[in-house]
Amino acid sequence: MTHVGGGAENPMHNDDNERAKGKQVAGASSSMTSGGGSSSSTSGQKATSTDAGMKNTTNQSTGGEQSATGGGSSSGGTGVGSKSGPQGESNKGKTVHEFFNLSLRVNFILMEVAVVENEPRLPIKTYEHDWIHIIYMITSTICFVIAVYQRISIDFFYASYTNTYVHVPSLNQYPTDLTASSTSISYIWYLVFIWQAMWIIYSFICIFRRTSFGYYFYQYPCAMNRWCFFYTASALLLYIPQLAAGANNTYDVSISIFRYIGTLVNVFIVVVIVHNALQDNMRDYFRDKYFLDVWLTRLLYQNGLAIWASILFYESCLSITIGLIYSNNDYSTASNIGGFILLIGLIMIFFFENCGFNNSIAFILSHWFIFLWLLIDINFLSNNKLSESFCAIILLPTIEFLIFIYIVVRLLLLYLFFNWKILPTFHSGRVYSLVVPPIAF
């Protein structure tokens, strides 16, 4: 028993291996008789009192000695549990606490990346109408009705009075190598008006729709904001006098070019605003699950404005060509200049789509179909060619071929991107973790 007591003193002055041995000896001695245990407990207590100032690690071995000499298996078990048990519990508690903190951090990160429609958002306003916005919408609608009436009066009433085909006299009375047939131009304008009527009706419906942000839908997050209608009204106000001048056959070159280009600039501004607003508000579209409105924005606003801008750009090039002819340039030179202006504009549109507006490349194709329609009409259907110019023989057929190839490539990429699940809006920009993801449509 004295050996056990001596063994109990050695771990206080030796390294960790000796302490481990002391613990083993103490565990073995805990199974001895109670009388021997009482005699050795005195030495264990002396060892404990002697080294009371030692570190916590030596206290563990002291506890082992006490358990070895503390009188039987029950007292030895109590000695071990009283010293080593609390530290094990503290280590376990520390591990659980660290794991809990780590899980909180992971959950916080997941919540940040999680689906945006689950983000709580308090109303910013309490459903107050923007009357200036509504006035712009009404003004645009009135100008639209006037433009439609003028177009119908020119194409039908004027044509029946003069016994001619439907056309705007100011453009078709001065034929160039860039002039399409009158029927094609009229049909494209009716397509523009039909598209405009659809997105105007959709915009007025949005006046009565409420969102969770405290706004009506036409205020936010609708991509067609008040400035879009302001520039739309400006574009129509510039174009209405041009139709009136065309109907009266009072064509003025400089004023006509100003009106066409001014109208085109206003429409282009609306295209840019709608594109940027849709991208900026996409999170809020998804938060309130306005998935259908995303596609209506792409179909009605973006494609409708693209058709409008395409026919305006073509008529601007045609108007510049007519203006050059009025400036004593021959038909061939004026047509070549007009054709190159058309080519440069198409190249700029190509770069805008593939560099600046790449998110819309998969969904806006209407303007390219309009350009292809016009060029096919010029090359195969129109009888307005007055010269064998470079524009008529090489330039316009080449542009037509390139546009056709580009449309085919775009449609092929649309199909491939959809199969590869990298199509914008369908397969990107949304992370669903807390709700069941909706089916893409």
For each residue, the residues with C-beta under 8 A, 3 or more apart:
1: 4 5 32 36 39 40
2: 5 6 40 43
3: 6 7
4: 1 7 8 25 26 29 40 68 69
5: 1 2 8 9 40 43 44 47 65 69
6: 2 3 9 10 43
7: 3 4 10 21 22 25 26
8: 4 5 11 22 25 26 40 43 44 47 64 65 68 69
9: 5 6 12 13 43 47 65
10: 6 7 13 14 18 22
11: 8 14 18 19 21 22 23 58 61 64 65
12: 9 47 50 51 54 58 61 62
13: 9 10
14: 10 11 17 18 19
15: 18 19
16: 19 20 57
17: 14 20 21
18: 10 11 14 15 21 22
19: 11 14 15 16 22 23 57 58 60 61 64
20: 16 17 23 24
21: 7 11 17 18 24 25
22: 7 8 10 11 18 19 25 26 61 64 65
23: 11 19 20 26 27 60 61 64
24: 20 21 27 28
25: 4 7 8 21 22 28 29 68
26: 4 7 8 22 23 29 30 64 65 67 68 69 76
27: 23 24 30 64 67 68 76 80
28: 24 25 31 68
29: 4 25 26 32 37 40 68 69 76
30: 26 27 67 68 70 72 73 75 76 77
31: 28 73 76
32: 1 29 36 37 72
33: 36 37 72
34: 37 38 71 72
35: 38 39
36: 1 32 33 39 40
37: 29 32 33 34 40 41 69 70 71 72 75
38: 34 35 41 42 71
39: 1 35 36 42
40: 1 2 4 5 8 29 36 37 43 44 68 69
41: 37 38 44 45 66 69 70 71
42: 38 39 45 46
43: 2 5 6 8 9 40 46 47 69
44: 5 8 40 41 47 48 62 65 66 68 69 70
45: 41 42 48 49 66
46: 42 43 49 50
47: 5 8 9 12 43 44 50 51 62 65
48: 44 45 51 52 62 65 66
49: 45 46 52
50: 12 46 47
51: 12 47 48 54 58 62
52: 48 49
53:
54: 12 51 58 59 62
55: 58 59
56: 59 60
57: 16 19 60 61
58: 11 12 19 51 54 55 61 62
59: 54 55 56 62 63 83
60: 19 23 56 57 63 64 83 84 87
61: 11 12 19 22 23 57 58 64 65
62: 12 44 47 48 51 54 58 59 65 66 83
63: 59 60 66 67 79 80 82 83 84
64: 8 11 19 22 23 26 27 60 61 67 68 79 80 83
65: 5 8 9 11 22 26 44 47 48 61 62 68 69
66: 41 44 45 48 62 63 69 70 79
67: 26 27 30 63 64 70 75 76 77 78 79 80
68: 4 8 25 26 27 28 29 30 40 44 64 65 76 79
69: 4 5 8 26 29 37 40 41 43 44 65 66
70: 30 37 41 44 66 67 75 76 78 79
71: 34 37 38 41 75 76
72: 30 32 33 34 37 75 76
73: 30 31 76 77
74: 77 78
75: 30 37 67 70 71 72 78 79
76: 26 27 29 30 31 67 68 70 71 72 73 79 80
77: 30 67 73 74 80 81
78: 67 70 74 75 81 82
79: 63 64 66 67 68 70 75 76 82 83
80: 27 63 64 67 76 77 83 84 85
81: 77 78 84 85
82: 63 78 79 85 86
83: 59 60 62 63 64 79 80 86 87
84: 60 63 80 81 87 88
85: 80 81 82 88 89
86: 82 83 89 90
87: 60 83 84 90 91
88: 84 85 91 92
89: 85 86 92 93
90: 86 87 93 94
91: 87 88 94 95
92: 88 89 95 96
93: 89 90 96 97
94: 90 91 97 98
95: 91 92 98 99
96: 92 93 99 100
97: 93 94 100 101
98: 94 95 101 102
99: 95 96 102 103
100: 96 97 103 104
101: 97 98 104 105
102: 98 99 105 106
103: 99 100 106 107
104: 100 101 107 108
105: 101 102 108 109
106: 102 103 109 110
107: 103 104 110 111
108: 104 105 111 112
109: 105 106 112 113
110: 106 107 113 114 433
111: 107 108 114
112: 108 109
113: 109 110 431 433
114: 110 111 118 119 431 433 434
115: 118 286 430 431 432 433 434 435
116: 119 283 284 286 287 430 431
117: 286 287 288 289 435
118: 114 115 287 434 435
119: 114 116 287
120:
121: 212 213 287
122:
123: 126 212 213 214
124: 213 214 215
125: 128 213 214 215
126: 123 214
127: 210 214 215 216
128: 125
129: 133 134 207 216
130: 133 134 218 219 226
131: 134 135
132: 135 136 226
133: 129 130 136 137 218 219 225 226 229
134: 129 130 131 137 138 207
135: 131 132 138 139
136: 132 133 139 140 226 229 230 233
137: 133 134 140 141 200 203 204 207 218 229
138: 134 135 141 142
139: 135 136 142 143 229 233
140: 136 137 143 144 200 229 232 233 236
141: 137 138 144 145 200 204
142: 138 139 145 146
143: 139 140 146 147 233 236 237 240
144: 140 141 147 148 193 196 197 200 236
145: 141 142 148 149
146: 142 143 149 150 236 240
147: 143 144 150 151 193 236 239 240 243
148: 144 145 151 152 193
149: 145 146 152 153
150: 146 147 153 154 240 243 244 247
151: 147 148 154 155 186 189 190 193 243
152: 148 149 155 156 157
153: 149 150 156 157 158 247
154: 150 151 157 158 159 168 169 243 246 247
155: 151 152 158 159 166 167 186
156: 152 153 159 160 166
157: 152 153 154 160 161
158: 153 154 155 161 162 169 247
159: 154 155 156 162 163 164 165 166 167
160: 156 157 163
161: 157 158
162: 158 159
163: 159 160
164: 159 167
165: 159 182 183
166: 155 156 159 182 183 186
167: 155 159 164 171 172 182 183 185 186
168: 154 171 172 182 185 186 243 246 247
169: 154 158 172 173 246 247 249
170: 173 174 245 246 249 250 251 256
171: 167 168 174 179 185 246 315 318 319 322
172: 167 168 169 175 179 182 185 384
173: 169 170 249 251
174: 170 171 179 251 322 325
175: 172 179 384 385 386
176: 179 318 321 322 325 331 334 335 338 384 386
177: 331 332 335 338 339 378 384 385 386 387 389 391 392 396
178: 317 318 321 335 338 339 342 378 391 396
179: 171 172 174 175 176 318 378 382 384
180: 184 185 314 374 377 378 381 382 384
181: 184 185 377 381 382 383 384
182: 165 166 167 168 172 185 186
183: 165 166 167 186 187
184: 180 181 187 188 373 374 377 381
185: 167 168 171 172 180 181 182 188 189 311 315
186: 151 155 166 167 168 182 183 189 190
187: 183 184 190 191
188: 184 185 191 192 307 311 370 373 374
189: 151 185 186 192 193 311
190: 151 186 187 193 194
191: 187 188 194 195 307
192: 188 189 195 196 304 307 308 311
193: 144 147 148 151 189 190 196 197
194: 190 191 197 198
195: 191 192 198 199 300 303 304 307 308
196: 144 192 193 199 200 304 308
197: 144 193 194 200 201
198: 194 195 201 202 300 304
199: 195 196 202 203 224 300 301 304
200: 137 140 141 144 196 197 203 204
201: 197 198 204 205
202: 198 199 205 206 296 300
203: 137 199 200 206 207 218 222 224 229
204: 137 141 200 201 207
205: 201 202 208 209
206: 202 203 209 216 217 218 222
207: 129 134 137 203 204 216 217 218
208: 205 216
209: 205 206 216 217 218
210: 127 215 216 217
211: 214 215 216 217 220 221 284 288
212: 121 123 287 288
213: 121 123 124 125 220 221 284 288
214: 123 124 125 126 127 211
215: 124 125 127 210 211 219 220
216: 127 129 206 207 208 209 210 211 219
217: 206 207 209 210 211 220 221 222 290 293
218: 130 133 137 203 206 207 209 222 224
219: 130 133 215 216 222 225
220: 211 213 215 217 281 284
221: 211 213 217 277 281 284 285 288 290
222: 203 206 217 218 219 225 277 281 293 297
223: 228 273 274 275 277 278 281 297 301
224: 199 203 218 228 229 274 277 297 301
225: 133 219 222 228 229 273 277
226: 130 132 133 136 229 230
227: 230 231 273
228: 223 224 225 231 232 270 273 274 277
229: 133 136 137 139 140 203 224 225 226 232 233
230: 136 226 227 233 234
231: 227 228 234 235 266 267 269 270 273
232: 140 228 229 235 236 266 267 270
233: 136 139 140 143 229 230 236 237
234: 230 231 237 238 266
235: 231 232 238 239 262 263 266 267 270
236: 140 143 144 146 147 232 233 239 240 263
237: 143 233 234 240
238: 234 235 241 242 259 262 263 266
239: 147 235 236 242 243 259 263 312
240: 143 146 147 150 236 237 243 244
241: 238 244 245 259
242: 238 239 245 246 256 259 260 263
243: 147 150 151 154 168 239 240 246 247
244: 150 240 241 247 248
245: 170 241 242 248 250 251 252 255 256
246: 154 168 169 170 171 242 243 249 251
247: 150 153 154 158 168 169 243 244
248: 244 245
249: 169 170 173 246
250: 170 245
251: 170 173 174 245 246 256 322
252: 245 255 256
253: 256 257 319 322 323 326 327
254: 257 258 323
255: 245 252 258 259
256: 170 242 245 251 252 253 259 260 319 322 323
257: 253 254 260 261 316 319 320 323
258: 254 255 261 262
259: 238 239 241 242 255 256 262 263
260: 242 256 257 263 264 312 315 316 319
261: 257 258 264 265 316
262: 235 238 258 259 265 266
263: 235 236 238 239 242 259 260 266 267 312
264: 260 261 267 268 309 312 313 316
265: 261 262 268 269
266: 231 232 234 235 238 262 263 269 270
267: 231 232 235 263 264 270 271 305 308 309 312
268: 264 265 271 272 309
269: 231 265 266 272 273
270: 228 231 232 235 266 267 273 274 305
271: 267 268 274 275 302 305 306 309
272: 268 269 275 276
273: 223 225 227 228 231 269 270 276 277
274: 223 224 228 270 271 277 278 297 301 302 305
275: 223 271 272 278 279 302 357 360
276: 272 273 279 280
277: 221 222 223 224 225 228 273 274 280 281
278: 223 274 275 281 282 285 294 297 298 302
279: 275 276 282 359
280: 276 277
281: 220 221 222 223 277 278 284 285
282: 278 279 285 286 294 425 429
283: 116 286 287
284: 116 211 213 220 221 281 287 288 290
285: 221 278 281 282 288 290 291 293 294
286: 115 116 117 282 283 289 290 291 429 430
287: 116 117 118 119 121 212 283 284
288: 117 211 212 213 221 284 285
289: 117 286 438
290: 217 221 284 285 286 293 294
291: 285 286 294 295 438 441
292: 295 296 441
293: 217 222 285 290 296 297
294: 278 282 285 290 291 297 298 425
295: 291 292 298 299 441
296: 202 292 293 299 300 301
297: 222 223 224 274 278 293 294 300 301 302
298: 278 294 295 301 302 303 360 363 364
299: 295 296 302 303 304
300: 195 198 199 202 296 297 303 304
301: 199 223 224 274 296 297 298 304 305
302: 271 274 275 278 297 298 299 305 306 360 363 364
303: 195 298 299 300 306 307 363 364 365 366
304: 192 195 196 198 199 299 300 301 307 308 366
305: 267 270 271 274 301 302 308 309
306: 271 302 303 309 310 364 366 367
307: 188 191 192 195 303 304 310 311 366 367 370
308: 192 195 196 267 304 305 311 312
309: 264 267 268 271 305 306 312 313 367
310: 306 307 313 314 366 367 370 371
311: 185 188 189 192 307 308 314 315 370
312: 239 260 263 264 267 308 309 315 316
313: 264 309 310 316 317 342 345
314: 180 310 311 317 318 342 370 371 374
315: 171 185 260 311 312 318 319
316: 257 260 261 264 312 313 319 320
317: 178 313 314 320 321 338 339 341 342 345
318: 171 176 178 179 314 315 321 322 338
319: 171 253 256 257 260 315 316 322 323
320: 257 316 317 323 324 337 338 341
321: 176 178 317 318 324 325 334 335 337 338
322: 171 174 176 251 253 256 318 319 325 326 334
323: 253 254 256 257 319 320 326 327
324: 320 321 327 329 333 334 337 338
325: 174 176 321 322 329 330 331 334
326: 253 322 323
327: 253 323 324
328:
329: 324 325 333 334 337
330: 325 333 334 387
331: 176 177 325 334 335 386 387 389
332: 177 335 336 387 388 389 390 391
333: 324 329 330 336 337 389
334: 176 321 322 324 325 329 330 331 337 338
335: 176 177 178 321 331 332 338 339 387 389 391 392
336: 332 333 339 340 389 390 391 395
337: 320 321 324 329 333 334 340 341
338: 176 177 178 317 318 320 321 324 334 335 341 342 391
339: 177 178 317 335 336 342 343 390 391 395 396 399
340: 336 337 343 344 395
341: 317 320 337 338 344 345
342: 178 313 314 317 338 339 345 346 399
343: 339 340 346 347 395 399
344: 340 341 347 348
345: 313 317 341 342 348 349
346: 342 343 349 350 371 399 403
347: 343 344 350 351
348: 344 345 351 352
349: 345 346 352 353 367
350: 346 347 353 354 406
351: 347 348 354 355 356
352: 348 349 355 356 357
353: 349 350 356 357 358 360 361 364
354: 350 351 358 361
355: 351 352 358
356: 351 352 353
357: 275 352 353 360 361 364
358: 353 354 355 361
359: 279 424
360: 275 298 302 353 357 363 364 424
361: 353 354 357 358 364 410
362: 410 413 414 417 423 424
363: 298 302 303 360 424 425
364: 298 302 303 306 353 357 360 361 367
365: 303 368 369 407 410 411
366: 303 304 306 307 310 369 370
367: 306 307 309 310 349 364 370 371
368: 365 371 372 403 406 407 410
369: 365 366 372 373 407
370: 188 307 310 311 314 366 367 373 374
371: 310 314 346 367 368 374 375 403
372: 368 369 375 376 400 403 404 407
373: 184 188 369 370 376 377
374: 180 184 188 314 370 371 377 378
375: 371 372 378 379 396 399 400 403
376: 372 373 379 380 381 400
377: 180 181 184 373 374 380 381 382
378: 177 178 179 180 374 375 381 382 396
379: 375 376 382 396 397 400
380: 376 377
381: 180 181 184 376 377 378
382: 179 180 181 377 378 379 385
383: 181
384: 172 175 176 177 179 180 181
385: 175 177 382 392
386: 175 176 177 331
387: 177 330 331 332 335 392
388: 332 392 393
389: 177 331 332 333 335 336 392 393
390: 332 336 339 393 394 395
391: 177 178 332 335 336 338 339 394 395 396
392: 177 335 385 387 388 389 395 396
393: 388 389 390 397
394: 390 391 397 398
395: 336 339 340 343 390 391 392 398 399
396: 177 178 339 375 378 379 391 392 399 400
397: 379 393 394 400 401
398: 394 395 401 402
399: 339 342 343 346 375 395 396 402 403
400: 372 375 376 379 396 397 403 404
401: 397 398 404 405
402: 398 399 405 406
403: 346 368 371 372 375 399 400 406 407
404: 372 400 401 407 408
405: 401 402 408 409
406: 350 368 402 403 409 410
407: 365 368 369 372 403 404 410 411
408: 404 405 411 412
409: 405 406 412 413
410: 361 362 365 368 406 407 413 414
411: 365 407 408 414 415
412: 408 409 415 416
413: 362 409 410 416 417
414: 362 410 411 417 418 423
415: 411 412 418 419
416: 412 413 419 420
417: 362 413 414 420 422 423
418: 414 415 421 423 426
419: 415 416
420: 416 417 423
421: 418 426 427
422: 417 427 428
423: 362 414 417 418 420 426 427 428
424: 359 360 362 363 427 428 429
425: 282 294 363 428 429
426: 418 421 423 440
427: 421 422 423 424 440
428: 422 423 424 425
429: 282 286 424 425
430: 115 116 286 437
431: 113 114 115 116
432: 115 435 436 437
433: 110 113 114 115
434: 114 115 118
435: 115 117 118 432
436: 432
437: 430 432
438: 289 291
439:
440: 426 427
441: 291 292 295
